């Protein structure tokens, strides 16, 4: 945790793989599989989280990433052992690519984008409750799949949840208040925060928080 003025930052960037890894360490063992597939893009951190969690659990992880000229920091930090298989794919929308990969590799356990399941959201909510004091006045969250937003809503039903979406078509966000980042998804945040943050999603929260967050608010910085 870091404080910037009167705002508190939950530093997922300080966890290898990001804030979703502790929840994945709870969630993946219950699935009773040992080889997982994740389809994503370089603009999110789900693939990195899946690879790190699988490596820590002794599972295999196959990553299928839509090809891009952008190279986020986590690409160079992927586990280099035999646990992670990385494959560049055609630069298609992730939803279309996911269907293709599922049909091509039917024997793998295919994790949904953002790990969007009821069970994972419950595990993510547990991680948030373990990391943040009871009933914070306000929590600011980035949204792509909406999984972290719904987890925050579940974990803190009495808190005001503020969600900043970096995409046009984000997933459900529970009872949260919604803001739209002005930058296109593949463009970095125009006003980056004073801590390491994914420039395509998490970093876009800062421009809203510095203007509108109340004293004592928390910002969930999910990943690099």
Buried (B, 14 or more C-beta within 10 A) or exposed (E): EBEBEEBBBBBBBBBBBBBBBBBBBBBBEEBEBEBBBBBBBBBBBBBBBBBBBBBBBEBBBBBBBBEEEEEBBBBEBBBEEEBBBBEEBEEBEBEEBBEBBBEEBEEBBBBBBBBBBEEBBBBBBBBBBEBBEEEBBBBBBBBBBBBBBBBBBBBBEEBBBBBBBBBEEBBEBBEBEBBBBEBEBEBBBEEBBEBBBBBBBBBBBBBBBBEEBEEEBBBBBBBB
